[in-house]
Amino acid sequence: MPYRQLGRNTNHRRAMLRNIVTSLLKHGRIETVETRAKEMVRITEKMITLGKRGDLHARRQALAYIQEEGVVTQLFTEIAPKYAERKGGYTRMIKSGFRRGDAAPLCIVELV
């Protein structure tokens, strides 16, 4: 299986990942469960690569996924130029312990 199902149906999973990716690009750092983070990193890397391309088609593709237009503008004007010389690996995952309620492994994901 090329992706994790995360215990949700397709529409819920897509919406959740869109929200998480939007939040990461907006705030630069979030804390979430490790399995969600691994899926989110894949998508975030693709969004930053679109931002590095910088053409109109890439902007429209990013707008189709990211939910806030202001975050897309920030991606194309601030975030992507910062990684112009970098070939990949735009995010960092740091394990941060376990969630109190169900002991799920947590990690902090941040833009490098």
N, C-alpha and C positions, 0 to 999 in steps of 0.2 A: 504494500500500500504506500503510495508516494506521499501521503500526508496523514496527520493525526486527526481522528474524528472528535476527540475531546469530549465525548459523551453527549453530544448535541446533534440535532438534526442539521441539515445543510444550511438552511436559511439562518438559523440561530448562530451557527459557527461562523458563517461569513460576516454577519453583523457584529459579532463579538470581536473578531479579528480586525475589522475595519475600525471599530471604536478604539481598540488598543493601539493600533498603528497610528491613528490620528493623534491620540494622547501622547505617544512617545515623541512624535515629530513636533508637537506643540510645546511640550514641557522639557524635552531632552532627556528625561530620566523617569522611569516608573518602576513599581514593584509589583510582581505578579507571580503566578505559579509557574514552575519550571517548564512544564510541557507546553503551556500557552506561549511562554517566552520563546521557546525554540521555534514554534510555528510563526510567531510574530516577527522574529529576526529575519526569516526568509523573505517575507513580504516587504519589510522595511528596507532591506538591502536593494530590492528591485525598485522601490519608490525613489531611493536616493540615486540609483543609476539612471532612472528616468529624468530626475532633476539635473544630473550631469549632462545629459543629452541636450536639454534646454530648448528643443524646438516645439512648435505648436502642437504637433501630434503627441509628443511626450507629455506636455502639460494637460492635454485633454484626457489622456490615459490616466494620469495621476488624479485628475478631478473626478473621474469615474469611480475611483476607489476611495480616496480620502474624502471625508465628509464635510470639511470646512474649507471654504475657498481661501480664507486667510492663511491657513496652514499650508496650502499648496503654494501660495505666493511666497511664504517664508521658506519653503523647501527650495524653490527655484532661485530665490534671490540671496538667501543667507546660508542655508545648510549645504546645498550641493556645491557651491563654489569653494567652500571650506575643504571639500574632499576631491578637488580637481586632480591632484597629483596621485591620489590613492587609488589602487586597483580594486579594492574590496575590503571587507572587514570593517564596516562603518559603525558596528555596534559592539558593546561589551556586556557580557552576562557575568554577574557576580552572585554566587550563592549566598543567601542571607539567613539561613536557618529554616525553621518549620513553622507553619501556620498553627495557631493555638487550637483552633476548633477541631481540625481533622488531621493534623500533622502532615499536611501537604508541603513538599519542599518549595520554598520561596526563593526568588532571585530578583536582583535589581538589574534592570536592563537600561543602559545609557548609551548615548551617542558618543563615540570616541572623540 
